[in-house]
Amino acid sequence: MVQWLLIAVGALVAGLILLLLAFVFGMRAKAPVVLRAIRRFNRRFMNPRQMKTAGTPGAYAGFVRHVGRRSGRVFETPVGPFATDDGFVIALPYGTSSDWVKNVLAAGSATLVTEGQTVEVDQPEIVPLGDVVDFLPSKERRNLRLFRVEQALRVHRRGASEVR
């Protein structure tokens, strides 16, 4: 009986390790199948949990409020915004194919809620992560390097462009 239990636990651990390796290498390679599966999982399970605290003071995530390109509906998506001199930068681990990124780019503006503050942002642009990496904490840089994240969305506080 104990031997079968050890075999079952060993198989479970081996399966979890394989799943973790597939996740890491799939993210690094930007494999569409892996990215699609992770996006679906996050949308279904992680985002609703993250939204319970997103945007509150001290929370890791803020959220972007954006309007659907086709539906015209308002959506809220948790993101990891980091402040810049005139706005925010948001790393794009899935690349530019996420609906929220397409919606913000199409609209040219959005609302960002972070650290208990609501900020209207505009002038969204996709930038190489290397151009904005100085705005990110070192722990975040390590994680993004691990998953080979190469792009970020940079947004400006509405009206901040006149100051530049």
TIKEBA-625703 format. One record per residue (C-alpha): residue in one letter; residue number from 1; y, z, x. Coordinates in nm, 2 decimals. Last residue first. Layout:
 type seq      Y      Z      X
    A NUM      Y      Z      X
...
END
This chain:
 type seq      Y      Z      X
    R 164   6.67  -2.23   0.76
    V 163   6.88  -2.03   0.51
    E 162   6.89  -2.31   0.26
    S 161   6.51  -2.32   0.26
    A 160   6.49  -1.96   0.14
    G 159   6.59  -2.05  -0.21
    R 158   6.24  -2.00  -0.35
    R 157   6.05  -1.81  -0.09
    H 156   5.87  -2.06   0.12
    V 155   5.51  -2.16   0.11
    R 154   5.27  -2.24   0.39
    L 153   4.91  -2.34   0.30
    A 152   4.68  -2.30   0.59
    Q 151   4.44  -2.52   0.78
    E 150   4.18  -2.49   1.06
    V 149   3.93  -2.23   0.95
    R 148   3.65  -2.24   1.20
    F 147   3.45  -1.96   1.02
    L 146   3.45  -1.73   1.33
    R 145   3.80  -1.84   1.41
    L 144   3.92  -1.73   1.07
    N 143   3.75  -1.39   1.11
    R 142   3.90  -1.34   1.45
    R 141   4.25  -1.44   1.33
    E 140   4.22  -1.20   1.04
    K 139   4.14  -0.91   1.27
    S 138   4.43  -1.01   1.50
    P 137   4.68  -0.99   1.21
    L 136   4.83  -1.32   1.10
    F 135   5.19  -1.44   1.14
    D 134   5.12  -1.57   1.50
    V 133   4.86  -1.80   1.36
    V 132   5.12  -2.02   1.19
    D 131   5.11  -2.34   1.39
    G 130   4.75  -2.29   1.49
    L 129   4.65  -2.28   1.13
    P 128   4.75  -2.65   1.10
    V 127   4.99  -2.69   0.81
    I 126   4.95  -2.78   0.44
    E 125   5.28  -2.77   0.27
    P 124   5.41  -2.59  -0.03
    Q 123   5.79  -2.62  -0.08
    D 122   5.81  -2.35  -0.34
    V 121   5.76  -1.98  -0.39
    E 120   5.87  -1.73  -0.67
    V 119   5.79  -1.38  -0.55
    T 118   5.64  -1.10  -0.76
    Q 117   5.62  -0.77  -0.57
    G 116   5.35  -0.50  -0.59
    E 115   5.22  -0.57  -0.24
    T 114   5.16  -0.94  -0.33
    V 113   5.22  -1.15  -0.64
    L 112   5.29  -1.52  -0.56
    T 111   5.44  -1.75  -0.82
    A 110   5.40  -2.12  -0.78
    S 109   5.59  -2.43  -0.67
    G 108   5.56  -2.80  -0.58
    A 107   5.36  -2.86  -0.90
    A 106   5.11  -3.10  -0.73
    L 105   5.08  -2.89  -0.41
    V 104   5.03  -2.57  -0.62
    N 103   4.77  -2.73  -0.84
    K 102   4.58  -2.89  -0.55
    V 101   4.57  -2.56  -0.37
    W 100   4.45  -2.38  -0.69
    D  99   4.18  -2.64  -0.74
    S  98   4.03  -2.59  -0.40
    S  97   3.99  -2.91  -0.20
    T  96   4.24  -2.83   0.07
    G  95   4.00  -2.66   0.31
    Y  94   3.75  -2.40   0.20
    P  93   3.87  -2.13   0.44
    L  92   4.24  -2.21   0.35
    A  91   4.46  -1.95   0.52
    I  90   4.76  -1.84   0.32
    V  89   5.11  -1.83   0.48
    F  88   5.41  -1.67   0.32
    G  87   5.78  -1.71   0.29
    D  86   6.10  -1.72   0.50
    D  85   6.02  -1.52   0.81
    T  84   5.65  -1.52   0.74
    A  83   5.45  -1.28   0.52
    F  82   5.07  -1.31   0.50
    P  81   4.89  -1.40   0.18
    G  80   4.52  -1.35   0.13
    V  79   4.44  -1.51  -0.20
    P  78   4.33  -1.41  -0.55
    T  77   4.37  -1.69  -0.81
    E  76   4.57  -1.66  -1.13
    F  75   4.57  -1.96  -1.37
    V  74   4.83  -2.08  -1.62
    R  73   4.71  -2.37  -1.84
    G  72   4.87  -2.72  -1.81
    S  71   4.52  -2.86  -1.86
    R  70   4.54  -3.15  -1.61
    R  69   4.73  -3.02  -1.31
    G  68   4.66  -2.65  -1.39
    V  67   4.96  -2.42  -1.35
    H  66   4.97  -2.16  -1.08
    R  65   4.99  -1.78  -1.03
    V  64   4.89  -1.69  -0.68
    F  63   4.73  -1.36  -0.61
    G  62   4.75  -1.09  -0.36
    A  61   4.45  -0.97  -0.16
    Y  60   4.40  -0.69   0.08
    A  59   4.54  -0.43  -0.16
    G  58   4.79  -0.17  -0.01
    P  57   5.05  -0.22  -0.29
    T  56   4.90  -0.41  -0.58
    G  55   4.88  -0.79  -0.58
    A  54   4.51  -0.80  -0.63
    T  53   4.36  -0.48  -0.75
    K  52   4.15  -0.58  -1.05
    M  51   4.18  -0.95  -0.94
    Q  50   3.92  -0.89  -0.66
    R  49   3.65  -0.80  -0.92
    P  48   3.72  -1.12  -1.12
    N  47   3.74  -1.32  -0.80
    M  46   3.41  -1.20  -0.66
    F  45   3.16  -1.29  -0.93
    R  44   3.22  -1.63  -1.10
    R  43   3.49  -1.78  -0.88
    N  42   3.34  -1.64  -0.56
    F  41   2.99  -1.76  -0.64
    R  40   3.12  -2.11  -0.74
    R  39   3.34  -2.13  -0.43
    I  38   3.04  -2.02  -0.21
    A  37   2.81  -2.28  -0.36
    R  36   3.07  -2.56  -0.32
    L  35   3.14  -2.46   0.04
    V  34   2.77  -2.45   0.12
    V  33   2.70  -2.79  -0.04
    P  32   3.01  -2.94   0.12
    A  31   2.91  -2.83   0.47
    K  30   3.24  -2.72   0.63
    A  29   3.05  -2.69   0.96
    R  28   3.17  -2.34   1.03
    M  27   3.12  -2.25   0.66
    G  26   2.77  -2.38   0.66
    F  25   2.70  -2.20   0.99
    V  24   2.82  -1.87   0.86
    F  23   2.66  -1.90   0.52
    A  22   2.33  -2.04   0.64
    L  21   2.31  -1.76   0.90
    L  20   2.37  -1.50   0.63
    L  19   2.11  -1.65   0.40
    L  18   1.86  -1.66   0.69
    I  17   1.94  -1.29   0.76
    L  16   1.89  -1.20   0.40
    G  15   1.56  -1.38   0.38
    A  14   1.44  -1.20   0.70
    V  13   1.54  -0.87   0.55
    L  12   1.36  -0.95   0.22
    A  11   1.05  -1.06   0.41
    G  10   1.05  -0.74   0.62
    V   9   1.09  -0.53   0.30
    A   8   0.80  -0.71   0.14
    I   7   0.58  -0.68   0.45
    L   6   0.66  -0.31   0.49
    L   5   0.57  -0.25   0.12
    W   4   0.25  -0.44   0.17
    Q   3   0.16  -0.22   0.47
    V   2   0.25   0.10   0.28
    M   1   0.00   0.00   0.00
END
